[in-house]
């Protein structure tokens, strides 16, 4: 019999989709029986009390979690999110319910032993509930008590060779797509760049020194499998400089119906005959394509690398050979000043280890943001407040047409002293010789 009645939560199990409520109930039933004889280090009934406090929150229409203040492991300022229940007498199993973030491997490659060992630690010292993965990419271990934090940290770092992720006003755990390990469109080695920058910036990751959070994400191509340009303060998105490679015979084969468009991804129903003009050329956002019935042509200067044509006809079109990445800055979710997409800062950068060109841009942004950013202000908000022009200045990036978001609305132009011949000081005598009163 359940410890707490949960009629509202039970409704979440009634739909056609998997429910987290069912998952918590399943974990509660396993812990109650304990078939493996685990020596649980936190209350056995913590999943049941978790359901109870959530049901109470649904009834009261307000949360019963309170912020835990500063809680963590020795030497680290991040990686643990303190959480306490404000009804500890009613729900003692979740009086403490801290979350731990664990750094995921680049590309999220695991073997079964790693996952089993991780779950063994969490079954014993935590609630047994996990989130694979959090929004930033971390392995999220949901719910343990303060006394277990150091024990878990020791086992993770010494026995599993894995570290805590980022939390608080620091560098959050960098995230990368599968990259060149699995994807033919990857324009640089996303996993290697992610790993190298993670190792280079350990201090920034574990010891908060920023105005607010800062996220790296690495997408190997503009398809954006980790949504870098929409969800990270510093996005490195693979791109190429030269022409898209075209196999004209394969193009004709698509038109003739010999190949399924989109690699057969939409073959669940009959969409009719493939129409190259309507489904590819007319959908090009920059109108850089032309189909004359026998030849497909692309004007590279106008191409914005949206990937639609390549995704639709992968056997006929492929990315170019001169590959690197674009850097976009300032994307974020709506917290202080609304959602923002990343703004293009560097259109093309070579992505060769040890990635000094990329690190140089990162560190210039950090120096400026730590000096000028307000408390809990993301770099995108600082950029918006102080202007994108200022970001160009601090990163020593020459202004170009692709930096323009919209036509200027301010009719005044303010020159800097170094932009004016002779500066602000004038020789009045010489001026009067040229200009009579």
N, C-alpha and C positions, 0 to 999 in steps of 0.2 A: 504494500500500500504506500502511495506517495506521502512524503512528509508534509507537503503543502498542497492545498487545492489550487489548481491553476486554470480556471475556466477560460480566461482571456488568452493565455498562451496556447491552450489546446486548440483554439480556432486557427492558429498559425500552422497547424499540422493538417488542416482539412483541405488545402489546395492541392493542385497537381504537382507542385514543385517540392524538392527536398527542403526540410525545415531544420533550422538550427535548434529548435526546441526538441525535436526528436533526437538529435545528436546528444544534447545535454542529458536527456532522460536515459538514453542508452548508456552513457558513461556513468550516470548515477546507479543504474542497475548492476553494472559490472563491478563498481567499487563496493557495493553492498554485499555482493557474493564473494568477491576477491578470490576467483578461482586460481590465480597464480601465486597466492600467498605473499603479496607485496607488503612490505613494512611501510605503510603510508606515513609520511612525515607531516602531513597537514590533515585537518579533519576529513574523515571519510565522506561525510555528507555535504561537502562543499558544493558539488553540482546541484544537489537538491535545494540547498539554501540559495544558490544562484538563481534558480527558477523562482523561489519564493520572493526574493527581493525584486526581481523583474516583474512578477505579477503585481506586487505592491505598487511599483512605479507606474504600471499601466492603470491601476485603479485610481491612484492619486493624481495621475497626469503630471508627475514631477519625478525627477531622479532621486534616488536614495544613495547615490555614490557621492563621496566628497573627495576633494583632491588631497592626496597624501603628503603634500609638502615635499621635502627633500628625503628621498630614500634611494639607496643604490649600493654599489659595491665599492670597496676601497680603491681610491685612485681614479675612479671614473666619475664623470659628471653626467653621463647619459647611459642609455641602454635599459634602464628600469623606469617604468611609469608607476608611480605610487598610487594606490587606490584603496580607499577604506569605505566601509558601509556605515551609514549614519544610524543604523538600527542593529548594533552588534548583539544586543540581548536577544532579539527576535531571530537573527540569522548569524549565529556564532561561526558557522563554517566559512563565511565570507567577511568576517570582521576585517581581516586584511585580504586583499585580492589583487596583488601587484602583477603587472604585466612585464614580461621580459622580452626584449627584441634581440634576436640572434641574426648575425650577418649571414645572408644567403650567399652561396657560391655564384659567381658570374654565370649568367645563363640558366641558373637553377638546375644544374646537373647534380644528381645525387646517386649514390648506390644504396641498395636496400639495407646494408649493415648500418650506414650512417643514420638512416631514418629510424631503424629499430632502436639503436643506442640512444638517440635523442628522445624517443618516446618512452624508453625505459626510465631515463632520468626524470622525465616530466610526470610519468605515472607515480613514481615514488615520492618526488619532492614538490609536485604541483598538482593542479586539478585534473590533469590528463587531457585538458581541452587545448587545442591548438588552432591557429589560423594560418593556413598555407596558401597565400602569403598576405602580409599587410599591404596597404596602399603604396608604400614606398618600396616594398619588395622583401622586407625582412620576414624571417620565420618568427611568428608571434606566439609566445607561450603565455596562455591566459590563466592567471590566477595562482599565486603562491603567497606564502607569508614571509615576513621580514627575516626571520631566523634562517630561512632556506636560501636566501639570495647568494651569500658567499659560497655555500656548498655547491649550488648549481653552477655558479661562475667558475669554480675550481674544476669541476668535472668537464664543463664545456671547453675550457682553455687547455687543460692539461691532458685530458683523456681523449677528447674529440678534435683538438686542434682547430677550434672555431671560436670566434670572438663575439662579443655583444655588438649590436648595431647602435645607431645613433638615435637620440631623443633629446628634446629640449632645444635650446638656442645654439645648435652646433651643426656641423656637416652631418646630414643624414646618410644612411647607408647607400652608397652608389649602386645603381642598377643598370644592367645591360641586357640587350636582347641576345638570342642565340648566336647571332653574328656568323662569321665564316665557318663555324663548326657545322652548321646545318643549312645555311641560306645562301643561295647563289647570287642574291642581290646585295649582300653586305659589302660596303665600300671600304671598310677598314675593320681591324680586329677589335670588335667592341669588348670582348671578354678581357683581352690583355690590357686595354686602356682602363677599363673599370678596375681591374686588379691592381695595376700600377698606381693609379691615383688613390685607391683605398689605402695602399701601403704607405704612400708618400704623405698622406694627410691624416695619419692616425691621431695626432694631437688635436687637430680640428674636429675630428669625429668623436673623440671621447671626453674632451674638456671644453665645455661651452664657452665661447668668447664672442659670439656674433650677436647682433641685435635680435635675430630670430633664426628660424631654421633655414638651411640652405641645401638644396638637392641637386645632385648630378644624375643625369640619365643619359644612356648611350644607345642610340638607335643606329643600326648599320645602314639603313636606307630610309627614304622618306615614307615608306609604309608605316613606320613608327610603331613597332610592336610593343614598346614600353611607353608610348605616348610622351616621349621626351619633350617635344615642343609645346605640349599643353600642360604638363604636370611637373616641370622641373625648373629651378632657378637658372640652371646652366645646362643647356641641352646641346649635345654633340650628335648631329644627324648626318649620316653618310650621304654623299652626293658625288657627282662626277662633272668634269668640265667639258669633255668632248661630246661627239654625237652619239645618240642612241643607235645601237647597231641594229640594222634591219635586214632580215632574210626575206627578200621579195617573193620567193617561191612559197615560203611558209605563209606569208600574208595571203597569197592567192588560195592556198589550201584552206585557210580559215574561211575565206569568202565562199569557197566551194562546199563547205560543210564537212571537210575531211577531218578537221580538228575541232574539238569542243572548246568554245570560248571559256575563259576563266578556269582553264584546266579541268573543266567538268564540274566546277563547284556548284553550279546552279542547275544541275541536270535532274533535279527532283520533279520537274514538270516541263511541259512542252512550251517553250518561249517563242517558237517559230524560227524561221530561218535567220541566221546571224546577218545583221546589217552593219557593215563596217562604218559606213558614213554616219548612221544614227547612233550607234553604240560606242564608237570610239572618236571619230573625227569631230562630230558636233558636240561631244561632251568634253572636249579638251578645254580647260579653263582659260588658257592663253591663246586659243585658236592658232596654234603653231603647226597644225597638221593639214595635209592635203591628200586626197585620194582621187585619182583621175580614172579609176576603173581598172587600171593595170599596174599602177605604181603608187606606193605610199611614200610621201616625203615629209620630213620634219625640219622646221627652221629652229635650229638649236639655240640661237640667240633669244628666241621668245619662249622657249620651253622652261616651265617652272618646276620640273621634276616631280609632278604629282603622282606618277607611277600608274595612272589609270590604264594607259595604252599597254604598258608592259604586263600588268596584271591580267588584262583581258586576253592578250595574245602572247603568252610567255614563250611559245616556240618560235615566234616571228620577231620579237623585239627583245633587246637586252640592254642593260646599263652599259655606259661607256667604259673605256679603259683607264682614263686619267682620273683616278679616284682619290677622294679625301673626305672632308666633312665640312658642314656649316655649323657655326656656333650661334645659338639663339639664347637670349637672356630674359628673365623676368616672368616666366609663366608661374601661375599659382591658382589655388582654389579661392573662393570668396570667403574671406575672414574679415579683414579690416576694410579693404577698398574694392571689393568685387573681384570676379574672376578675370584673369588675363592670360592671353596666349603669349608665347615667347616672341620677342622682337629680334630680327636678324641683326647680329652685330658683325660677325666675320663671315663673309660669303664662302670662303674656301680656305681650308688649312690642311696642310699635309699631316697625316696621322701616322707618323713613324716613331717607334720607341726611341728615346724615353719620353716623348710627347712634351718637349720643352716649350714649343710654341703654344700649346694649349694651356700648360701650367702658367705661363707668363700672363696670359689673359685672365685666368682665374685669380691670381694673386693681386693683380692690379685692381680688379673688381672688389676683392675682399678688403684691401687697404682703404679704398674709398668708402665702401659701405660701412665698415666698422667705425670710421671717423664721422660720417654724415648721417647714418641710419638712426631712426628713432627706435625706442624700445618696441619690440614685437612688430617691426616693420620689415616685410620681405624686400629683397633687393629690387623686385619689380615695382614696388610702391615707392621706394626711394628714387628709382629711375623716373617714375611718373611725376613725382613731386619736384625733383630738381632738374628734370628734362633729360631726354635721350641724348641731346647734344652734350650734356655734361658727361654722360657715360662714354661717349666717343672720345672726349678729351682725356679722361683719366685712363682709358685703355690705349691711348695713342693710335686710334683708328681713324683714318681719313674719312670724312663724310662723303657719301656717294648717293646716287639717285635711289638705290634700293633701300636706303635708310629712311626715306620719306614715307610717312604714314598717310598724310593728307596735306592739302595746300595750306600754307600759313594763313592764320587769321589775324595775327598781330602785324599792323603796318609798319611798326618801328623796328629799326635795325640798330643794335647796340654793338659798336666796334670795341675791340680790345686795344690797349695801348700799342701792343706789338704789331697790330694789323694796320696802324696808321703811320704813314711816313713821318719820321721825326718824333713820334710819340705825342704826348700831350703838351710838351713844352715847345713854345714858339719864340722865334726871334722877332719881337715886335718891330724893331727898327727896319729889319729886312722886309717884313711884311708891308710896312708903310711905304717903302720905296716902290713896291709893286702895286699897291692899292692906295690911291690918293683919297683924302677925306672929301 
